[in-house]
Amino acid sequence: MFPYKLVVFDIDGTIKDDSQSVSRNFMNIIDTLKSQNCFVTIATGRMSLSAKNNSIFIPNAPIITYQGAQILDYETLDNLNTINLDKQFIPIIINKINSYNVKTMIQYEGSISCESNDEWLKDYAFRNEVEFIYDEKYQKSKLVNPLRIVLVGNPSDIQNIEYILKEEFSNEVYVTRSLPHFCEILNLEADKSNSINWICNYLGINSSKVLTFGDSYNDIKMLKNLGYGVAVENAVPELKAVSKHVLEKKGVEGIYQYLKKLVN
């Protein structure tokens, strides 16, 4: 019998890559897990609709979006739990990184606010199926608590920004990277690990019975703090260092081979 009660997958770089291919073996093993009364779901930095539309399987448990700032019902996208970032951090963060050439997004449920009409930002909103709002000097954004602030720039600048923000605000906000050119600032409690714990309480599952799969910096807490954490073959070294197991085979086929051994 499968030893875990909840399996959580990151999406990008873990169960989905640039090839856009879907593994029948992986889909079959997901069905097997469900048949053994196991819950399966996703924990992603993607926004709500984008998360639902990019999951390659149908979860049978609540899904985690915005890096853990929001937990939703998969079918209806009804909000089950939200952890907002205090709006006071909008001007603080923007002023702190003002010397860097980065694009800034203030993200809410269903929309992003930007003080630039940059075409890349508009395209980002379109691709993620959210509304683009032009907000000069963030006058309107400063009035509402967002889900997160996202900074986009070249990887070296983003790495420097991450270091600066963590040095100064590590006790006030959660700073992470999902991609080399993305830095995200959220409520200190808004991470995948805490949200998985919330789902465990919601479903009546002991957190030691959780199996997680990830590839990047934003997966570190969930692989380190919960049950049994597995890093995929292409994971960043920092994630591999805290995981309990590292897959040798790339992509979802590697995940399938690992799960197959546990099921049989």
Summary of the structure (lengths in Angstrom):
residues: 264
radius of gyration: 18.1
end to end distance: 7.4
largest distance: 57.8
contacts: 914
relative contact order: 0.17
helix: 39%
strand: 23%
